[in-house]
Amino acid sequence: MKIGLQAWGSEGDIAPFSALAAGLVRSGHEVTLAVTDNVGRDYSGLAKRFGYKIISVSGTQPTPPEEVEKIWRQVIDIGNPIQQAEMVMRYGFDPVAEQIYEDAKDLCANNDAVIGHFFVYPLRVAAEKAGTPIATLNIVHNCLPSAYICPPGFPNFGAWSYPLAWRIVQHMVNRIFLPRVNALRVREGLIPDSDVMKKTWVAERLNLVAVSPQICRRPPDWEEQNVVCGFLNPPAGLQSDSLPDGLEEFLSSDPPPVYFTFGSMLMPNSYAYISETLAIWRDAVERVGCRAIFQVPTDKIEGLTSDDKVFMAIWVPYSLAFPRCEMIVHHGGAGTTQSTLLAGRPSIIVAHVSDQFFWGQELERLGVASKTLKRKGLKAAHLANGIQNILRNPSMVLVASEIGKRMAMEDGVSTAISYFEKLVLGK
């Protein structure tokens, strides 16, 4: 059958769709993936390798690098995840919303069923108008109200606080998103949505939660269509990336390095911001006296040279590098976080925005991470203390290793496809 997928956001938002597209092709479907990447990354190589068609949605003229860095610093300085979501929508989604909707209509017209990122409300509108079966895909499990999960943007004071916190969060989310959602729905002659988290972000037939059950045990109060399918990695037979030149030799030396990556939080053209981050990383490494891998998205900054203590890399396949590192210092994105666990490695999360603070709470709960840090006001001493804390607590490594072994037995892509074919395609 013909299946259309639509994703928007950072690399961590889009990677699960690449994995799902690959799995669907392997299962015999004809797949088209429409992608809107917030910094214009090129996914055509993945599409060619995995055998699906890709459509890149660029929308308006790109924002100048200096303006991107200014906006990004404002987002981080706000601190509150709900308010950060408003800024992300204003600068990252609204300018391309109409083009996303046009591509959503094309996907619905030319495919038997569609799967969309839960944020991409235009696809749900297009599917409803066209009568096309649709599933949603959620990359984090705290956007679905539950008496068993701490809501986004709130410190975890315990289950007693969740009901009131969820009411507050739902009100704030509705205030940000509903005007956008319902403006399009009304324009297209559809009934307005009453709630974003329970209606807009959840398809009636199936909402896939792309999180390992080692992290998220399905709460008993979720609606039936919410399915925890597991972490969406590319199918094993399709993983063929290799390490950058020189990294194999670096990883083979002792002691194992600490891996540093802030993923999509380091935007390629934000040179001043990247340089500032690198200075913090280098200071932390010198304080601890460890070896390290620094992943940064550009080679256009002075001083980006490798030596026997630090290896500089633009991109590294996590599945090949993480298992051979002492620990991972990262931003707490959904994909990176689950990749650290799959590799059986402990973490230090430096949360920048939104759900990253929640992922930090989750890893602390599991006993595989030092205290979550904030990018706002981050100091090298904070990072150094986190690294030393893990070095002094080998139990974190043991717990992470056990979780990794259990995750390695999961197949999130196959599970997701099985539910999709049954509940959406009716096979």
C-alpha positions in Angstrom: 0.0 0.0 0.0 1.0 3.6 -0.4 1.9 5.3 2.9 2.6 9.0 3.4 4.6 10.3 6.4 5.0 13.9 7.5 7.6 15.1 10.0 8.7 18.5 11.3 11.3 19.8 13.7 14.9 18.9 14.6 16.9 15.8 13.6 15.6 14.0 16.7 12.0 14.6 15.5 12.7 13.4 12.0 14.9 10.4 12.7 12.0 8.2 14.0 10.2 8.9 10.7 13.2 7.8 8.7 13.4 4.6 10.7 9.6 4.0 10.3 9.8 4.8 6.5 12.6 2.3 6.2 10.7 -0.4 8.0 7.5 0.2 6.0 9.5 -0.2 2.8 10.9 -3.4 4.1 7.4 -4.6 4.8 6.4 -4.0 1.2 4.8 -0.6 1.2 5.5 2.3 -1.1 6.5 5.2 1.1 6.7 9.0 0.8 8.2 11.1 3.6 7.6 14.9 3.7 10.2 16.6 5.9 10.4 20.1 7.3 13.7 20.4 9.1 14.2 23.5 11.2 17.7 24.1 9.9 17.3 22.6 6.4 19.2 19.3 6.9 19.4 17.1 3.8 17.8 13.7 4.2 17.9 12.6 0.6 20.8 10.2 1.3 18.8 8.3 3.9 15.8 8.2 1.5 17.9 6.7 -1.2 19.5 4.1 1.1 16.2 3.1 2.6 14.2 3.2 -0.6 11.5 5.8 0.0 10.6 9.0 -1.7 11.3 12.2 0.2 9.8 15.7 -0.1 11.7 18.6 1.6 9.5 21.5 2.7 11.5 24.7 3.0 8.8 27.3 3.1 9.9 30.9 3.5 13.3 32.5 3.0 15.9 31.2 5.5 16.5 33.4 8.6 20.0 35.0 8.7 22.4 33.1 11.0 22.8 36.0 13.3 19.0 36.3 13.8 18.8 32.5 14.4 21.3 32.7 17.1 19.6 35.7 18.7 16.2 33.9 18.7 17.8 30.7 20.0 19.4 32.5 23.0 16.0 34.0 23.8 14.4 30.6 23.8 17.0 29.2 26.2 16.8 32.3 28.4 13.1 32.0 28.9 13.6 28.6 30.7 9.9 27.7 30.9 9.1 24.8 28.5 5.6 26.0 27.7 6.7 29.5 26.8 9.6 28.0 24.8 7.0 26.0 22.8 5.3 29.3 21.9 8.5 30.7 20.5 9.3 27.5 18.7 5.9 27.6 17.0 6.2 31.4 16.2 9.6 31.2 14.6 9.9 27.5 13.6 6.4 26.3 12.6 4.2 29.3 11.7 6.3 30.5 8.8 6.1 27.1 7.0 2.6 26.1 8.2 0.9 26.8 4.9 3.4 24.9 2.9 3.2 22.0 5.3 -0.6 22.0 4.8 -0.2 21.9 1.0 2.1 18.9 1.2 -0.2 17.3 3.7 -3.1 17.6 1.2 -0.9 16.0 -1.5 0.1 13.2 0.9 -3.6 12.4 1.7 -4.6 12.6 -2.0 -1.9 10.2 -3.1 -1.6 7.7 -0.3 -3.8 5.0 1.2 -3.0 6.2 4.8 -0.7 8.7 6.5 1.4 9.0 9.7 2.2 12.4 11.1 4.4 14.0 13.8 2.0 14.9 16.6 2.8 18.6 16.3 1.9 18.6 12.6 -1.8 19.5 13.0 -2.2 20.4 9.2 -1.9 16.7 8.3 -4.8 15.8 10.6 -6.9 18.5 9.0 -6.0 17.3 5.5 -6.7 13.7 6.4 -10.0 14.6 7.9 -11.0 16.5 4.8 -9.9 13.8 2.5 -11.1 10.9 4.6 -7.7 9.4 4.7 -6.8 7.0 7.6 -4.2 8.6 9.9 -2.0 7.7 12.8 0.0 10.1 14.9 3.5 9.6 16.3 4.7 11.1 19.6 8.4 11.1 20.5 7.9 11.7 24.2 5.4 10.3 26.7 4.6 13.4 28.8 2.4 15.1 26.2 -0.5 12.7 27.0 -2.2 13.5 30.3 -2.0 10.8 32.9 -2.2 10.5 36.7 1.0 8.5 36.5 3.2 10.9 34.6 4.6 14.4 35.6 3.3 17.0 33.1 5.8 19.1 31.0 7.2 22.2 32.6 6.6 21.1 36.2 9.0 19.9 38.8 8.2 16.4 40.0 6.7 16.8 43.5 5.1 13.4 43.4 1.8 11.9 42.1 -0.3 13.9 44.4 0.6 17.1 42.4 -0.1 15.7 39.0 -3.9 16.4 38.6 -3.6 20.1 39.3 -0.4 20.4 37.3 -2.1 18.7 34.3 -5.0 21.1 34.4 -2.6 24.1 34.4 -0.5 22.6 31.6 -3.5 21.7 29.4 -4.8 25.3 29.8 -1.5 26.8 28.8 -1.0 24.4 25.9 -4.5 25.1 24.6 -3.9 28.8 24.8 -0.8 28.5 22.6 -1.9 25.9 20.1 -5.7 26.0 19.8 -5.9 29.4 18.1 -3.5 28.0 15.4 -5.2 24.7 15.1 -8.8 26.0 15.0 -8.0 28.8 12.6 -7.2 26.2 10.0 -10.0 23.8 11.0 -12.6 26.6 10.8 -11.2 27.8 7.5 -11.5 24.3 6.1 -15.1 23.9 7.4 -14.3 21.5 10.3 -15.5 21.5 13.9 -12.9 23.2 16.2 -10.9 21.1 18.6 -11.6 21.4 22.3 -8.3 20.2 23.6 -4.8 19.9 22.0 -3.3 17.1 24.1 -6.3 14.8 24.0 -7.6 15.6 20.6 -5.3 17.5 18.2 -2.2 15.5 19.0 -3.8 12.1 19.1 -5.3 10.3 16.1 -8.5 8.4 16.8 -7.3 5.1 15.4 -3.7 5.0 16.6 -1.1 7.2 18.4 2.3 5.7 18.4 4.5 6.6 21.4 8.1 6.0 20.2 9.6 5.3 23.6 11.1 2.1 24.9 8.9 0.3 27.5 12.0 0.2 29.6 11.4 3.9 30.1 7.6 4.2 29.7 5.3 1.6 31.1 2.0 2.3 29.5 -0.2 4.1 32.1 -3.5 2.4 32.7 -5.5 5.6 32.3 -4.4 6.3 28.7 -7.0 5.9 25.9 -6.8 2.6 24.0 -5.3 4.1 20.8 -2.1 5.2 22.6 0.5 2.5 22.0 4.0 2.4 23.4 5.8 0.9 20.4 9.4 1.4 21.6 12.4 3.4 20.4 12.4 3.8 16.6 15.8 2.8 15.3 16.5 1.9 11.6 16.0 -1.8 11.0 19.3 -3.7 11.7 19.9 -4.6 8.1 19.7 -1.0 7.0 22.3 0.4 9.5 25.5 0.9 7.4 27.1 4.1 8.7 30.8 4.1 9.5 33.0 6.1 11.9 34.8 9.2 10.8 38.5 8.8 9.9 40.7 8.5 12.9 37.9 7.8 15.4 38.3 4.1 15.5 41.9 4.5 16.6 40.9 7.1 19.2 38.2 4.8 20.6 40.6 1.9 20.8 42.9 3.8 23.2 42.4 3.9 27.0 40.7 5.2 29.0 37.3 5.3 27.2 36.3 8.9 26.3 33.4 11.0 27.5 31.1 11.8 24.5 29.9 15.4 24.3 27.0 16.3 22.0 24.2 18.8 22.2 22.7 17.5 19.0 20.3 19.9 17.2 20.7 22.4 20.0 24.0 23.5 18.3 22.9 25.0 15.0 25.5 24.9 12.2 25.8 28.7 11.6 25.6 29.8 15.3 29.4 30.2 15.5 29.5 32.3 18.6 27.2 30.0 20.5 29.1 26.9 19.4 32.4 28.5 20.5 31.0 29.4 23.9 29.8 25.8 24.3 33.1 24.3 23.3 34.9 26.5 25.8 32.7 25.1 28.6 33.3 21.5 27.4 37.1 22.0 27.2 37.3 23.5 30.6 35.2 20.6 32.1 37.5 18.0 30.4 40.6 19.7 31.8 39.1 19.8 35.3 38.4 16.1 35.2 41.4 15.0 33.2 39.4 12.7 30.9 39.5 12.0 27.2 36.6 13.2 25.1 34.8 13.3 21.8 33.3 16.7 20.9 30.5 16.6 18.3 29.9 20.0 16.7 28.0 20.6 13.4 30.6 22.7 11.7 34.3 22.8 10.9 34.4 26.6 10.4 35.4 27.6 13.9 39.0 28.3 14.9 40.6 25.7 17.0 38.5 22.7 15.9 41.5 20.3 15.8 41.8 16.8 17.3 44.6 15.7 19.6 45.3 12.7 21.9 42.8 14.1 24.5 39.9 15.4 22.4 38.6 14.1 19.1 36.5 16.6 17.1 33.7 15.3 14.9 30.9 16.9 12.8 28.7 13.7 12.9 29.1 10.3 14.4 26.7 7.3 14.3 25.7 6.9 17.9 25.2 3.2 17.7 28.9 2.7 16.9 30.4 5.2 19.3 28.3 5.4 22.4 28.9 1.8 23.6 32.6 2.5 23.6 32.4 5.6 25.7 32.5 6.1 29.4 29.4 8.2 29.5 27.4 10.7 27.3 27.0 14.4 28.0 24.0 15.5 26.0 21.0 17.8 25.7 18.3 15.2 26.5 16.6 14.9 23.1 14.3 11.9 22.7 16.6 10.1 20.2 19.9 10.9 21.9 18.5 9.9 25.3 17.3 6.5 24.1 20.4 6.0 22.1 22.5 6.4 25.4 20.3 3.8 27.1 20.4 1.4 24.1 24.2 1.6 24.3 24.1 0.9 28.1 25.8 4.2 29.0 25.0 6.6 31.8 24.3 10.3 31.0 24.7 13.9 32.1 21.8 15.8 30.6 22.2 19.5 29.9 18.6 20.5 29.1 18.0 23.4 26.8 14.2 23.4 26.0 10.9 21.7 26.5 10.8 17.9 26.9 14.6 17.7 27.6 14.0 18.6 31.3 11.5 15.7 31.5 14.0 13.3 29.9 16.5 14.4 32.6 13.9 13.5 35.3 13.3 10.1 33.7 17.0 9.2 33.6 17.4 10.3 37.2 14.4 8.1 38.1 16.0 5.2 36.4 19.3 5.7 38.2 21.4 6.2 35.1 22.2 9.9 35.2 23.7 12.6 37.3 21.5 15.6 38.3 20.1 17.3 35.2 21.8 20.6 34.4 20.4 23.6 32.6 22.1 25.1 29.5 21.2 28.6 30.8 24.0 29.6 33.2 25.9 26.4 32.6 29.5 26.4 34.0 32.3 24.0 33.4 32.4 23.2 37.1 28.8 21.8 36.8 29.8 19.5 34.0 33.0 18.4 35.8 31.0 17.6 38.9 28.5 15.5 36.9 31.3 13.5 35.2 33.1 12.9 38.5 29.8 11.8 40.1 29.3 9.1 37.6 32.9 8.0 37.8 32.4 7.6 41.6 29.2 5.6 41.1 29.8 2.5 39.0 26.3 1.3 39.9 25.0 3.8 37.3 26.9 1.9 34.6 25.6 -1.4 35.8 22.0 -0.2 35.7 22.4 1.5 32.3 24.0 -1.7 30.9 21.1 -3.9 32.1 18.5 -1.5 30.5 20.6 -1.5 27.3 20.5 -5.3 27.1 16.7 -5.3 27.5 16.2 -2.5 24.9 18.4 -4.4 22.4 15.8 -7.2 22.5 13.0 -4.7 21.4 12.0 -3.9 17.8 10.2 -0.6 17.9 9.8 -0.3 14.2 8.3 -3.7 13.7 6.0 -3.2 16.6 4.8 0.2 15.3 4.2 -1.2 11.8 2.2 -4.2 13.2 -0.1 -1.8 15.1 -0.4 0.5 12.1 -1.3 -2.3 9.7 -3.9 -3.7 12.1 -5.5 -0.5 13.5 -5.2 1.9 10.6 -4.9 -0.3 7.5 -7.2 -3.0 8.8 -4.9 -5.8 7.7 
